[in-house]
């Protein structure tokens, strides 16, 4: 079975690298992007299975990224992440059909469950003791 390709869009380099590393540990391939503009380029170039994006970023934020992906007719699952007040994000995510909304910091088990649900996979057992890992 081929590994699913997840686009990780996060302007904070440390957080972006951590999420990419966690996804690799969980059995996914991950492509990093530091903003929505780079993410749109990657979506045009690669066959992305899911997008995991921060909301607050320079240039093109996560909400605008989601809107542009939907406006371009792409049905890629998009999971929004935010460490800010989620009320605005919830309304926007419902309007543009985001797959899920993760509030930072989130638990690894929450991320695993959402990924498994969105990618229609069985939850992958973490090779390390990751149950209490927070991002």
BELJORA-V379878 format. One record per pair of residues at least 12 apart in sequence whose ideal C-beta (glycine too) atoms are under 10 Angstrom apart, sorted by the first residue. I is the first residue (numbers start at 1). GAP is how many residues later the second one is. D is the distance in whole Angstrom. If there is no record, write none. Layout:
# BELJORA-V379878
i=(I	I)
gap=(GAP	GAP)
d=(D	D)
This chain:
# BELJORA-V379878
i=(1	1	2	2	3	3	3	3	3	3	3	3	4	4	4	4	4	4	4	4	4	4	4	4	4	4	5	5	5	5	5	5	5	5	5	5	5	6	6	6	6	6	6	6	6	6	6	6	6	6	6	6	6	6	6	6	6	7	7	7	7	7	7	7	7	7	7	7	7	7	7	7	7	7	7	8	8	8	8	8	8	8	8	8	8	8	8	8	8	8	8	9	9	9	9	9	9	9	9	9	9	9	9	9	9	9	9	9	9	9	9	9	9	9	9	9	10	10	10	10	10	10	10	10	10	10	10	11	11	11	11	11	11	11	11	11	11	11	12	12	12	12	12	13	13	15	15	15	15	15	15	16	16	16	16	16	16	17	17	18	18	19	19	19	19	19	19	20	20	22	22	22	22	22	22	22	22	23	23	23	23	23	25	25	25	25	25	25	25	26	26	26	26	26	26	26	26	26	26	26	26	27	27	27	27	27	27	28	28	28	28	28	28	28	29	29	30	30	31	31	31	31	31	33	33	33	33	34	34	34	34	35	35	35	35	35	35	35	35	35	36	36	36	36	36	36	36	36	36	36	36	36	36	36	36	36	37	37	37	37	37	37	37	38	38	38	39	39	39	39	39	39	39	39	39	39	40	40	40	40	40	40	43	43	43	43	43	43	44	44	47	48	48	48	48	48	49	49	49	49	49	50	50	50	50	50	50	50	50	50	51	51	51	51	51	51	51	51	51	51	51	52	52	52	52	52	52	52	52	52	52	52	52	53	53	53	53	53	53	53	53	53	54	54	54	54	54	54	55	55	55	55	55	55	55	55	55	55	55	55	55	56	56	56	56	56	62	62	62	62	62	62	62	62	62	63	63	63	63	63	63	63	63	63	64	64	65	65	65	66	66	66	66	66	66	66	66	66	66	66	67	67	67	68	69	69	69	70	70	70	70	71	75	76	76	77	77	77	77	77	77	77	77	77	78	78	78	78	78	78	78	79	79	79	79	79	79	79	79	79	79	80	80	80	80	80	80	80	80	80	81	81	81	81	81	81	81	81	81	82	82	82	82	83	83	83	83	83	84	84	85	86	86	86	86	89	89	89	99	99	99	99	99	100	100	100	100	100	101	102	102	104	104	105	105	105	106	106	107	107	107	107	107	107	108	108	108	108	108	108	108	108	109	109	109	109	109	109	110	110	111	111	111	112	112	112	112	112)
gap=(26	120	27	47	20	21	23	24	25	26	27	46	19	22	23	24	25	26	44	45	46	111	114	115	116	117	18	23	24	25	26	37	41	42	43	44	45	13	14	17	18	20	22	23	24	25	26	42	43	44	45	46	71	73	109	112	113	23	24	25	26	31	32	35	36	39	41	42	43	44	45	46	58	69	71	12	14	15	20	22	23	24	25	26	31	42	43	44	45	46	73	22	23	24	25	26	27	28	29	30	31	33	34	42	43	44	45	46	48	51	52	53	56	69	71	72	22	23	24	25	29	42	43	44	47	52	71	22	23	24	25	43	45	46	47	48	50	51	22	42	44	45	71	19	21	39	66	68	89	90	120	14	16	17	18	36	38	13	15	115	117	13	33	35	62	92	116	12	32	86	89	90	104	106	108	111	113	27	29	88	89	92	83	99	101	102	103	105	108	82	85	86	89	90	95	97	98	99	100	101	104	88	94	97	98	99	100	21	22	24	87	91	93	96	17	20	20	22	12	14	15	17	20	18	20	24	32	20	23	24	25	18	19	22	23	24	25	26	27	30	15	17	18	21	22	23	24	25	26	27	28	29	30	31	32	33	20	21	22	23	27	28	31	19	21	22	12	14	18	20	21	23	26	29	30	39	20	24	25	28	29	32	22	25	26	29	31	33	28	30	29	21	26	28	29	30	27	28	66	69	70	26	27	28	29	49	64	65	68	69	14	15	18	23	25	26	27	28	29	47	48	25	26	27	28	29	47	48	50	59	62	63	66	12	13	16	25	26	27	28	29	45	26	27	28	29	48	50	25	26	27	28	29	31	33	34	37	38	43	46	49	25	26	27	28	33	16	17	18	19	20	27	30	31	36	17	19	25	26	29	30	32	33	35	28	32	13	15	31	12	13	14	23	26	27	29	30	31	32	33	25	28	29	28	27	28	29	25	26	27	28	25	22	23	42	20	21	22	23	37	38	40	41	42	15	18	19	20	21	22	40	14	19	20	21	22	23	32	35	36	39	12	13	16	18	19	20	21	22	23	19	20	21	22	23	24	25	30	54	19	20	21	22	19	20	21	22	23	19	20	18	15	16	17	18	12	13	14	15	16	18	19	20	13	14	15	17	18	13	12	33	30	31	28	29	30	28	29	23	24	25	26	27	28	18	20	22	23	24	25	26	27	14	17	21	22	23	24	24	25	19	22	24	12	13	14	18	19)
d=(9	9	9	10	10	9	10	6	6	5	9	9	9	10	8	5	7	9	9	4	7	8	9	5	10	7	10	7	5	8	7	10	7	7	6	5	8	9	9	6	10	9	5	7	5	7	10	7	6	5	7	6	10	9	8	10	8	8	5	8	6	10	6	6	7	8	5	9	7	5	7	8	10	8	9	5	10	7	10	5	7	5	7	10	9	10	8	5	8	9	10	9	8	5	8	7	6	10	8	4	10	9	10	7	7	4	6	10	7	9	10	7	7	9	10	9	8	8	7	9	10	8	7	5	7	9	8	9	5	6	9	6	8	4	6	9	9	10	9	7	10	9	10	9	7	8	9	9	8	10	7	9	5	8	7	10	8	10	7	9	6	8	7	9	9	8	6	5	10	7	7	9	9	10	8	7	7	10	8	9	10	8	9	9	6	6	7	7	10	8	8	6	7	9	10	9	5	9	6	9	8	10	9	5	9	9	9	8	8	10	7	8	9	8	10	9	10	8	10	9	7	7	10	9	8	9	9	10	8	9	9	10	9	5	6	5	6	8	10	9	10	7	9	6	9	6	3	6	7	9	6	4	9	10	8	9	9	9	5	5	10	9	10	10	8	9	7	7	9	10	8	9	6	9	9	10	7	10	7	6	8	8	9	9	7	8	7	7	9	10	10	10	9	6	10	10	7	8	10	9	6	7	5	8	7	7	9	7	6	6	8	8	7	9	6	7	5	7	9	9	9	9	8	5	9	7	9	9	8	8	9	8	10	6	7	10	6	7	6	7	10	9	8	5	7	8	10	8	6	7	4	9	7	9	9	6	9	9	10	9	10	10	7	8	6	10	8	10	6	7	8	8	9	9	9	7	10	8	7	5	8	10	8	9	10	10	8	9	10	5	10	7	10	7	7	9	5	8	6	10	8	9	5	10	8	10	10	9	5	7	9	9	9	9	10	9	8	4	8	9	9	9	4	8	8	8	8	5	6	9	9	9	7	5	5	7	6	8	6	8	7	8	5	10	5	8	7	5	7	10	9	8	5	8	6	10	7	9	9	7	8	6	6	10	7	4	8	10	9	9	10	6	9	6	10	6	10	9	7	10	8	5	10	9	5	9	8	7	9	7	9	9	7	10	5	6	7	6	10	8	8	8	6	8	7	10	5	7	8	4	7	7	9	9	8	6	9	9	10	10	10	9	7	7	9	7	9	10)
